[in-house]
Amino acid sequence: MPNQSRLIAEFLELVKIDSPTRKERQVAEILKDRLLGLGMEVSEDQTGDLIGGNCGNIFGYLKGNLPEAPVLLLSAHMDTVEPCLNIEPVSQEGIITSAGATILGADDKSGIAPILEALRVVKEKEIPHGDIQVIFSVAEEGGLNGSRNLDQSRLKANYGFVLDSGGAPGRIILEAPGQDRINVAIKGKASHAGIAPEEGISAIVVAAKAIAQMTIGRLDEETTSNIGTIQGGLATNIVAENVTIACESRSRDLTKLERLTAQMCETFRQTAEEMGAKAEIKVQRLYTPFKLSRESEVALLAVQAAQAAGLHPEFLATGGGSDANNYNQYGIPCAVLSTGMQKLHTTEEYIQEKDLLRTTELVLEIIKAAALKTKDEILKK
């Protein structure tokens, strides 16, 4: 059994450590020490340099005593969304929240703490296991930039699990969307809004007319779009010459994603051309969708482990991305596991202590279940 008091204490310690995106160095150094203390090989890649951060992704590798077992990946991210400085966790009647001015940081330290505790139990109880690779990533929030720039030569796992989803432990995410970021710069023509408005071309009006032609929000059960920000104009007496728009498209179907992105871009271009303006558009594929079969080895193992941990396994699809999108893209089948965190990305974020314990028990059962497999069995799948 996991040591519940040790688990909760470590979680509370971790959430107090400031780790905004691209500034994860302090928590990374602590996690490296913890992994070294577990007898793991520990290293860090150069992702921080590539993304303008102060830290790279942290890799830990624990040699197993079952050489024929598959190499298992366990992963969570170190960064937290704003506001996340000087977090004060409060625990009352088994529920952990922040004092109220910040997020709690359970996203995703409720993934990190159970991984560490499960590994301690494995070592203390001398539980048979295969090789285990741990990755604590940077800059997951805002585009999966840590795993997207990860040094793939360091990847050794046959399959794995990313602990990074809200909801009750036992939920298993097998499908997630890809996302395109669309940045649009529209250039119109400035003029005096009171004296000669007819001589100007309002970039704001161009943007408004283009957006009005689009379906924004949910297009179907697996496809969404959003206009995130609009910035432009100088004053009310000047016809706006410039405006920038930041948008996104998402879908769990790659063909739909590509079609939606193309439609949004073409609408901006065509509307600008019709009104005598120009549209400069840049598209960035942040991550691609993934879809795992319910009969895949990773799915079946998750169900087996959840049942052994006394949880109710449930397969789900999600509308958000995680590092699992990139691991699947790199050829490592990865499912996403719920850790019990609730109301993430808000100052009302909370988690129940019992869910931290349940998540740890689930990770332990995953390690045990993976140890009963062989690499050949995994490769045949």
C-alpha positions, -999 to 999 in steps of 0.1 A, spaced: 0 0 0 12 36 -6 21 57 23 -8 82 23 7 107 47 39 108 27 20 111 -6 -1 140 6 29 158 22 48 155 -11 19 168 -31 15 198 -8 53 204 -10 52 203 -48 23 226 -54 40 253 -32 69 254 -56 65 281 -83 66 264 -118 50 286 -144 55 276 -180 91 279 -191 102 286 -155 102 250 -141 138 249 -129 132 249 -92 108 220 -92 129 202 -118 159 202 -95 139 187 -67 124 160 -89 158 151 -102 170 146 -67 139 124 -59 145 102 -90 181 98 -81 171 88 -46 151 60 -62 182 47 -79 172 59 -113 194 71 -141 185 108 -145 191 133 -173 177 165 -188 174 174 -225 180 208 -242 143 217 -247 146 247 -225 171 263 -249 148 256 -278 117 271 -264 131 300 -244 127 283 -210 150 278 -181 147 240 -180 145 210 -202 124 178 -199 135 155 -171 141 118 -178 144 90 -153 151 54 -160 147 26 -135 162 -8 -145 138 -37 -139 144 -72 -126 122 -87 -154 142 -82 -186 115 -97 -208 89 -72 -196 80 -42 -218 95 -8 -210 68 13 -193 65 51 -197 50 72 -169 47 109 -176 33 141 -162 42 178 -167 59 202 -143 44 235 -154 13 252 -141 -10 278 -156 -13 313 -142 -20 325 -116 4 301 -100 29 321 -79 31 317 -41 4 290 -40 -10 283 -5 -26 249 -4 -54 243 21 -66 209 32 -100 206 49 -119 174 54 -99 155 29 -102 182 1 -72 202 -10 -77 237 -25 -56 268 -28 -62 297 -4 -82 313 -33 -59 338 -51 -42 312 -73 -48 279 -90 -39 248 -69 -15 232 -93 -30 197 -92 -27 201 -129 -3 184 -131 14 178 -98 -14 153 -90 3 133 -118 38 137 -105 33 129 -68 15 95 -75 43 85 -99 70 92 -72 51 74 -45 43 44 -66 80 40 -75 89 43 -38 65 15 -29 80 -6 -58 114 -2 -43 104 -6 -7 83 -37 -13 107 -51 -39 78 -56 -63 89 -73 -96 89 -49 -125 102 -43 -160 122 -12 -170 104 20 -162 110 53 -179 97 85 -163 94 118 -181 85 150 -164 79 175 -192 81 213 -193 58 238 -211 29 214 -216 4 242 -211 -2 264 -241 8 239 -268 27 209 -255 60 227 -263 80 205 -240 71 172 -254 69 186 -289 106 196 -287 117 166 -267 149 147 -275 133 116 -291 165 97 -290 160 93 -253 127 75 -256 129 38 -247 94 28 -238 71 3 -255 40 20 -243 29 43 -215 5 64 -196 3 102 -191 -13 112 -158 -29 145 -168 -67 146 -169 -95 158 -147 -122 136 -133 -123 105 -111 -94 80 -112 -104 51 -135 -111 73 -165 -89 63 -194 -86 87 -224 -80 69 -257 -89 97 -281 -77 133 -282 -78 160 -309 -51 176 -329 -48 214 -328 -38 241 -353 -30 276 -342 -40 302 -367 -25 337 -365 -40 363 -389 -27 398 -396 -50 420 -416 -38 452 -432 -64 477 -443 -59 515 -449 -60 542 -423 -80 574 -427 -97 600 -405 -129 584 -393 -148 617 -392 -135 636 -422 -128 608 -448 -139 574 -435 -147 564 -471 -110 566 -479 -101 540 -453 -104 502 -452 -110 491 -416 -91 460 -408 -114 455 -378 -144 454 -401 -127 430 -424 -120 407 -395 -155 410 -382 -171 401 -416 -148 371 -420 -155 358 -385 -192 363 -390 -191 339 -419 -175 311 -398 -190 285 -376 -173 291 -343 -175 268 -313 -186 231 -316 -189 219 -352 -195 182 -342 -187 159 -314 -150 158 -322 -144 192 -339 -142 227 -325 -129 262 -334 -123 293 -315 -114 330 -320 -91 336 -290 -79 372 -293 -84 403 -315 -61 432 -312 -60 463 -334 -68 500 -340 -53 531 -325 -82 555 -317 -119 560 -324 -112 588 -349 -89 566 -370 -101 539 -394 -81 509 -381 -53 499 -405 -41 468 -387 -56 440 -367 -43 406 -355 -65 376 -347 -54 345 -329 -76 314 -336 -75 277 -332 -91 247 -348 -93 212 -332 -105 178 -342 -100 142 -333 -102 135 -370 -71 147 -389 -90 151 -422 -116 173 -405 -89 193 -388 -71 201 -420 -104 209 -438 -115 233 -410 -82 251 -408 -82 255 -446 -117 269 -445 -109 294 -418 -78 306 -436 -96 309 -469 -124 329 -454 -100 355 -440 -81 357 -473 -112 360 -495 -129 386 -473 -98 407 -471 -94 406 -509 -130 415 -515 -127 446 -493 -93 457 -507 -73 446 -477 -45 420 -472 -44 390 -449 -12 374 -438 -19 340 -422 4 317 -403 -7 282 -393 12 261 -368 3 224 -361 7 222 -323 -1 185 -322 -18 158 -341 -48 137 -329 -45 102 -316 -70 74 -313 -62 41 -295 -84 10 -299 -102 -3 -269 -86 -36 -277 -51 -22 -278 -26 -35 -252 -24 -2 -234 -61 1 -231 -65 -35 -218 -37 -31 -194 -53 1 -180 -86 -17 -175 -69 -46 -157 -50 -22 -135 -80 -1 -127 -101 -31 -117 -72 -44 -95 -71 -10 -78 -108 -12 -71 -117 15 -96 -144 16 -122 -126 18 -156 -142 40 -182 -130 48 -217 -134 84 -228 -125 108 -256 -114 144 -248 -114 178 -264 -80 187 -250 -45 178 -259 -17 164 -236 18 151 -240 2 118 -250 -5 133 -284 32 137 -290 42 103 -275 17 86 -298 31 106 -327 66 93 -318 53 57 -320 48 51 -283 11 41 -276 0 62 -247 -33 66 -229 -42 95 -206 -53 88 -170 -75 109 -148 -59 119 -115 -89 132 -96 -82 169 -102 -113 191 -106 -120 226 -119 -85 228 -133 -72 261 -148 -93 281 -123 -88 294 -88 -115 270 -77 -93 240 -86 -93 212 -60 -85 175 -55 -96 150 -28 -68 133 -9 -84 99 -15 -81 105 -52 -44 111 -49 -42 77 -31 -64 60 -57 -42 73 -85 -11 60 -68 -27 26 -64 -36 26 -101 0 34 -111 12 6 -88 -12 -19 -105 -1 -7 -139 35 -14 -130 25 -49 -118 3 -56 -148 30 -46 -172 55 -69 -155 33 -98 -165 37 -91 -202 66 -96 -225 80 -73 -251 71 -98 -279 35 -97 -268 34 -59 -270 51 -58 -304 26 -83 -318 -2 -59 -310 
